[in-house]
Amino acid sequence: MIRITHQREKCIGCNLCVEVAKNRWRMSRKDGKSTLVGGVDKKGFFSVLVGDDEWKENKYAADHCPVKIIKMEQV
């Protein structure tokens, strides 16, 4: 399992995460920031547990996020 964590408040809305991992990320029409699909908010940090099959595309999103607000860890 993988835990993906996203600090949404600092998102600049570049859309990279949505482009590379369409099943896990969406852009909000309200504020133009990305939303972690299935993410649960805990003090401004959204996190979700996903299967290992989502590692590659989400790791790419995390590594290339211009504001470095996506973190991933094996659990």
N, CA, C and O atoms as a GROMACS GRO file, in nm:
protein
  300
    1MET      N    1   0.084  -0.118   0.000
    1MET     CA    2   0.000   0.000   0.000
    1MET      C    3   0.089   0.125   0.000
    1MET      O    4   0.203   0.124   0.046
    2ILE      N    5   0.031   0.229  -0.052
    2ILE     CA    6   0.101   0.357  -0.062
    2ILE      C    7   0.014   0.464   0.002
    2ILE      O    8  -0.108   0.466  -0.016
    3ARG      N    9   0.076   0.554   0.076
    3ARG     CA   10   0.005   0.670   0.129
    3ARG      C   11   0.049   0.792   0.047
    3ARG      O   12   0.168   0.822   0.038
    4ILE      N   13  -0.048   0.860  -0.012
    4ILE     CA   14  -0.022   0.984  -0.083
    4ILE      C   15  -0.072   1.098   0.005
    4ILE      O   16  -0.185   1.093   0.054
    5THR      N   17   0.011   1.198   0.025
    5THR     CA   18  -0.026   1.314   0.105
    5THR      C   19  -0.010   1.440   0.021
    5THR      O   20   0.088   1.455  -0.053
    6HIS      N   21  -0.108   1.530   0.032
    6HIS     CA   22  -0.111   1.651  -0.050
    6HIS      C   23  -0.143   1.771   0.039
    6HIS      O   24  -0.243   1.771   0.110
    7GLN      N   25  -0.058   1.872   0.034
    7GLN     CA   26  -0.082   1.995   0.108
    7GLN      C   27  -0.154   2.093   0.015
    7GLN      O   28  -0.092   2.179  -0.047
    8ARG      N   29  -0.283   2.076   0.007
    8ARG     CA   30  -0.364   2.143  -0.094
    8ARG      C   31  -0.357   2.295  -0.092
    8ARG      O   32  -0.358   2.358  -0.198
    9GLU      N   33  -0.350   2.355   0.024
    9GLU     CA   34  -0.351   2.500   0.036
    9GLU      C   35  -0.238   2.566  -0.044
    9GLU      O   36  -0.253   2.678  -0.093
   10LYS      N   37  -0.124   2.498  -0.057
   10LYS     CA   38  -0.009   2.554  -0.127
   10LYS      C   39  -0.009   2.524  -0.277
   10LYS      O   40   0.084   2.564  -0.348
   11CYS      N   41  -0.110   2.454  -0.326
   11CYS     CA   42  -0.119   2.420  -0.467
   11CYS      C   43  -0.129   2.546  -0.553
   11CYS      O   44  -0.200   2.640  -0.518
   12ILE      N   45  -0.057   2.548  -0.666
   12ILE     CA   46  -0.063   2.662  -0.757
   12ILE      C   47  -0.146   2.630  -0.881
   12ILE      O   48  -0.160   2.715  -0.970
   13GLY      N   49  -0.202   2.511  -0.888
   13GLY     CA   50  -0.292   2.475  -0.998
   13GLY      C   51  -0.225   2.452  -1.132
   13GLY      O   52  -0.283   2.484  -1.236
   14CYS      N   53  -0.104   2.399  -1.132
   14CYS     CA   54  -0.031   2.378  -1.258
   14CYS      C   55  -0.089   2.264  -1.342
   14CYS      O   56  -0.065   2.258  -1.463
   15ASN      N   57  -0.164   2.173  -1.280
   15ASN     CA   58  -0.235   2.063  -1.348
   15ASN      C   59  -0.147   1.943  -1.383
   15ASN      O   60  -0.196   1.849  -1.445
   16LEU      N   61  -0.022   1.941  -1.346
   16LEU     CA   62   0.067   1.830  -1.380
   16LEU      C   63   0.018   1.699  -1.320
   16LEU      O   64   0.015   1.597  -1.389
   17CYS      N   65  -0.021   1.700  -1.194
   17CYS     CA   66  -0.066   1.577  -1.128
   17CYS      C   67  -0.189   1.519  -1.198
   17CYS      O   68  -0.202   1.397  -1.210
   18VAL      N   69  -0.278   1.605  -1.243
   18VAL     CA   70  -0.398   1.560  -1.313
   18VAL      C   71  -0.361   1.497  -1.446
   18VAL      O   72  -0.418   1.396  -1.486
   19GLU      N   73  -0.266   1.556  -1.515
   19GLU     CA   74  -0.224   1.505  -1.646
   19GLU      C   75  -0.160   1.366  -1.637
   19GLU      O   76  -0.182   1.282  -1.724
   20VAL      N   77  -0.082   1.341  -1.532
   20VAL     CA   78  -0.010   1.214  -1.525
   20VAL      C   79  -0.083   1.106  -1.445
   20VAL      O   80  -0.054   0.987  -1.462
   21ALA      N   81  -0.176   1.145  -1.358
   21ALA     CA   82  -0.249   1.047  -1.276
   21ALA      C   83  -0.397   1.085  -1.272
   21ALA      O   84  -0.450   1.123  -1.167
   22LYS      N   85  -0.462   1.074  -1.385
   22LYS     CA   86  -0.601   1.119  -1.402
   22LYS      C   87  -0.700   1.052  -1.306
   22LYS      O   88  -0.801   1.112  -1.270
   23ASN      N   89  -0.672   0.930  -1.265
   23ASN     CA   90  -0.766   0.859  -1.176
   23ASN      C   91  -0.755   0.904  -1.031
   23ASN      O   92  -0.845   0.876  -0.951
   24ARG      N   93  -0.646   0.972  -0.994
   24ARG     CA   94  -0.624   1.008  -0.855
   24ARG      C   95  -0.636   1.158  -0.829
   24ARG      O   96  -0.650   1.199  -0.713
   25TRP      N   97  -0.630   1.241  -0.932
   25TRP     CA   98  -0.630   1.387  -0.916
   25TRP      C   99  -0.736   1.453  -1.002
   25TRP      O  100  -0.764   1.408  -1.113
   26ARG      N  101  -0.793   1.561  -0.951
   26ARG     CA  102  -0.890   1.643  -1.023
   26ARG      C  103  -0.860   1.790  -0.995
   26ARG      O  104  -0.805   1.824  -0.890
   27MET      N  105  -0.896   1.876  -1.088
   27MET     CA  106  -0.885   2.019  -1.066
   27MET      C  107  -1.019   2.071  -1.015
   27MET      O  108  -1.124   2.037  -1.069
   28SER      N  109  -1.015   2.154  -0.912
   28SER     CA  110  -1.136   2.212  -0.855
   28SER      C  111  -1.183   2.328  -0.940
   28SER      O  112  -1.103   2.415  -0.977
   29ARG      N  113  -1.310   2.330  -0.972
   29ARG     CA  114  -1.366   2.444  -1.045
   29ARG      C  115  -1.383   2.565  -0.955
   29ARG      O  116  -1.392   2.678  -1.004
   30LYS      N  117  -1.388   2.542  -0.825
   30LYS     CA  118  -1.408   2.651  -0.731
   30LYS      C  119  -1.285   2.740  -0.716
   30LYS      O  120  -1.294   2.862  -0.720
   31ASP      N  121  -1.168   2.676  -0.697
   31ASP     CA  122  -1.048   2.756  -0.671
   31ASP      C  123  -0.929   2.725  -0.763
   31ASP      O  124  -0.823   2.786  -0.748
   32GLY      N  125  -0.945   2.633  -0.858
   32GLY     CA  126  -0.839   2.604  -0.953
   32GLY      C  127  -0.723   2.523  -0.898
   32GLY      O  128  -0.618   2.514  -0.962
   33LYS      N  129  -0.739   2.465  -0.781
   33LYS     CA  130  -0.634   2.384  -0.721
   33LYS      C  131  -0.664   2.236  -0.742
   33LYS      O  132  -0.779   2.198  -0.764
   34SER      N  133  -0.560   2.155  -0.736
   34SER     CA  134  -0.582   2.011  -0.753
   34SER      C  135  -0.639   1.951  -0.626
   34SER      O  136  -0.615   1.998  -0.515
   35THR      N  137  -0.716   1.846  -0.646
   35THR     CA  138  -0.780   1.774  -0.537
   35THR      C  139  -0.740   1.627  -0.544
   35THR      O  140  -0.748   1.566  -0.650
   36LEU      N  141  -0.696   1.572  -0.433
   36LEU     CA  142  -0.659   1.432  -0.423
   36LEU      C  143  -0.788   1.351  -0.408
   36LEU      O  144  -0.854   1.357  -0.305
   37VAL      N  145  -0.821   1.274  -0.511
   37VAL     CA  146  -0.945   1.195  -0.511
   37VAL      C  147  -0.939   1.091  -0.400
   37VAL      O  148  -0.846   1.011  -0.394
   38GLY      N  149  -1.037   1.094  -0.312
   38GLY     CA  150  -1.043   1.002  -0.198
   38GLY      C  151  -0.966   1.052  -0.077
   38GLY      O  152  -0.966   0.986   0.027
   39GLY      N  153  -0.902   1.167  -0.089
   39GLY     CA  154  -0.821   1.221   0.020
   39GLY      C  155  -0.905   1.268   0.138
   39GLY      O  156  -1.013   1.324   0.120
   40VAL      N  157  -0.854   1.244   0.257
   40VAL     CA  158  -0.920   1.286   0.380
   40VAL      C  159  -0.836   1.399   0.441
   40VAL      O  160  -0.715   1.386   0.457
   41ASP      N  161  -0.903   1.509   0.475
   41ASP     CA  162  -0.835   1.628   0.528
   41ASP      C  163  -0.803   1.612   0.676
   41ASP      O  164  -0.889   1.576   0.757
   42LYS      N  165  -0.678   1.640   0.711
   42LYS     CA  166  -0.636   1.643   0.850
   42LYS      C  167  -0.543   1.763   0.866
   42LYS      O  168  -0.424   1.756   0.835
   43LYS      N  169  -0.600   1.874   0.914
   43LYS     CA  170  -0.524   1.997   0.937
   43LYS      C  171  -0.455   2.048   0.811
   43LYS      O  172  -0.339   2.088   0.816
   44GLY      N  173  -0.527   2.047   0.700
   44GLY     CA  174  -0.473   2.100   0.576
   44GLY      C  175  -0.393   2.002   0.491
   44GLY      O  176  -0.350   2.036   0.380
   45PHE      N  177  -0.373   1.882   0.541
   45PHE     CA  178  -0.304   1.779   0.465
   45PHE      C  179  -0.406   1.672   0.428
   45PHE      O  180  -0.472   1.615   0.514
   46PHE      N  181  -0.417   1.646   0.299
   46PHE     CA  182  -0.510   1.544   0.251
   46PHE      C  183  -0.429   1.418   0.224
   46PHE      O  184  -0.323   1.424   0.163
   47SER      N  185  -0.480   1.302   0.270
   47SER     CA  186  -0.407   1.178   0.245
   47SER      C  187  -0.504   1.066   0.211
   47SER      O  188  -0.621   1.068   0.249
   48VAL      N  189  -0.450   0.969   0.138
   48VAL     CA  190  -0.528   0.853   0.096
   48VAL      C  191  -0.434   0.734   0.083
   48VAL      O  192  -0.317   0.749   0.047
   49LEU      N  193  -0.485   0.616   0.114
   49LEU     CA  194  -0.410   0.492   0.094
   49LEU      C  195  -0.455   0.432  -0.039
   49LEU      O  196  -0.574   0.421  -0.065
   50VAL      N  197  -0.358   0.393  -0.121
   50VAL     CA  198  -0.388   0.335  -0.252
   50VAL      C  199  -0.303   0.211  -0.274
   50VAL      O  200  -0.208   0.185  -0.199
   51GLY      N  201  -0.337   0.135  -0.376
   51GLY     CA  202  -0.261   0.015  -0.410
   51GLY      C  203  -0.128   0.047  -0.475
   51GLY      O  204  -0.106   0.157  -0.526
   52ASP      N  205  -0.040  -0.051  -0.473
   52ASP     CA  206   0.094  -0.034  -0.531
   52ASP      C  207   0.090  -0.005  -0.681
   52ASP      O  208   0.185   0.049  -0.736
   53ASP      N  209  -0.019  -0.040  -0.747
   53ASP     CA  210  -0.030  -0.018  -0.890
   53ASP      C  211  -0.036   0.131  -0.927
   53ASP      O  212  -0.020   0.166  -1.044
   54GLU      N  213  -0.058   0.218  -0.829
   54GLU     CA  214  -0.064   0.362  -0.856
   54GLU      C  215   0.069   0.433  -0.829
   54GLU      O  216   0.077   0.555  -0.840
   55TRP      N  217   0.172   0.356  -0.795
   55TRP     CA  218   0.301   0.416  -0.758
   55TRP      C  219   0.361   0.498  -0.871
   55TRP      O  220   0.396   0.614  -0.849
   56LYS      N  221   0.375   0.442  -0.988
   56LYS     CA  222   0.452   0.504  -1.095
   56LYS      C  223   0.403   0.644  -1.132
   56LYS      O  224   0.480   0.740  -1.130
   57GLU      N  225   0.274   0.657  -1.164
   57GLU     CA  226   0.224   0.787  -1.209
   57GLU      C  227   0.219   0.890  -1.095
   57GLU      O  228   0.245   1.008  -1.118
   58ASN      N  229   0.187   0.846  -0.974
   58ASN     CA  230   0.182   0.940  -0.863
   58ASN      C  231   0.322   0.980  -0.816
   58ASN      O  232   0.342   1.092  -0.770
   59LYS      N  233   0.418   0.890  -0.828
   59LYS     CA  234   0.557   0.924  -0.796
   59LYS      C  235   0.608   1.028  -0.893
   59LYS      O  236   0.680   1.120  -0.854
   60TYR      N  237   0.572   1.014  -1.020
   60TYR     CA  238   0.610   1.114  -1.120
   60TYR      C  239   0.549   1.250  -1.083
   60TYR      O  240   0.618   1.352  -1.088
   61ALA      N  241   0.422   1.251  -1.046
   61ALA     CA  242   0.355   1.375  -1.006
   61ALA      C  243   0.424   1.438  -0.886
   61ALA      O  244   0.446   1.559  -0.882
   62ALA      N  245   0.458   1.356  -0.787
   62ALA     CA  246   0.524   1.407  -0.666
   62ALA      C  247   0.662   1.463  -0.698
   62ALA      O  248   0.698   1.571  -0.651
   63ASP      N  249   0.739   1.392  -0.779
   63ASP     CA  250   0.875   1.435  -0.812
   63ASP      C  251   0.877   1.561  -0.897
   63ASP      O  252   0.973   1.639  -0.889
   64HIS      N  253   0.774   1.584  -0.978
   64HIS     CA  254   0.774   1.697  -1.070
   64HIS      C  255   0.680   1.811  -1.029
   64HIS      O  256   0.666   1.909  -1.102
   65CYS      N  257   0.618   1.799  -0.914
   65CYS     CA  258   0.533   1.907  -0.863
   65CYS      C  259   0.621   2.030  -0.841
   65CYS      O  260   0.719   2.022  -0.766
   66PRO      N  261   0.589   2.144  -0.903
   66PRO     CA  262   0.676   2.261  -0.891
   66PRO      C  263   0.683   2.319  -0.749
   66PRO      O  264   0.780   2.387  -0.716
   67VAL      N  265   0.584   2.294  -0.666
   67VAL     CA  266   0.588   2.346  -0.529
   67VAL      C  267   0.612   2.235  -0.426
   67VAL      O  268   0.607   2.261  -0.305
   68LYS      N  269   0.637   2.113  -0.471
   68LYS     CA  270   0.676   1.999  -0.386
   68LYS      C  271   0.579   1.976  -0.270
   68LYS      O  272   0.622   1.965  -0.155
   69ILE      N  273   0.449   1.967  -0.301
   69ILE     CA  274   0.349   1.950  -0.196
   69ILE      C  275   0.284   1.812  -0.198
   69ILE      O  276   0.187   1.788  -0.125
   70ILE      N  277   0.336   1.722  -0.281
   70ILE     CA  278   0.286   1.584  -0.287
   70ILE      C  279   0.393   1.493  -0.230
   70ILE      O  280   0.507   1.494  -0.277
   71LYS      N  281   0.357   1.415  -0.131
   71LYS     CA  282   0.452   1.321  -0.069
   71LYS      C  283   0.395   1.180  -0.082
   71LYS      O  284   0.273   1.160  -0.079
   72MET      N  285   0.485   1.084  -0.095
   72MET     CA  286   0.444   0.944  -0.105
   72MET      C  287   0.530   0.858  -0.015
   72MET      O  288   0.649   0.884   0.004
   73GLU      N  289   0.467   0.754   0.041
   73GLU     CA  290   0.542   0.660   0.123
   73GLU      C  291   0.478   0.523   0.117
   73GLU      O  292   0.356   0.510   0.105
   74GLN      N  293   0.560   0.421   0.125
   74GLN     CA  294   0.513   0.284   0.132
   74GLN      C  295   0.468   0.258   0.275
   74GLN      O  296   0.538   0.293   0.370
   75VAL      N  297   0.351   0.195   0.291
   75VAL     CA  298   0.303   0.161   0.426
   75VAL      C  299   0.268   0.015   0.434
   75VAL      O  300   0.226  -0.033   0.539
   0.00000   0.00000   0.00000
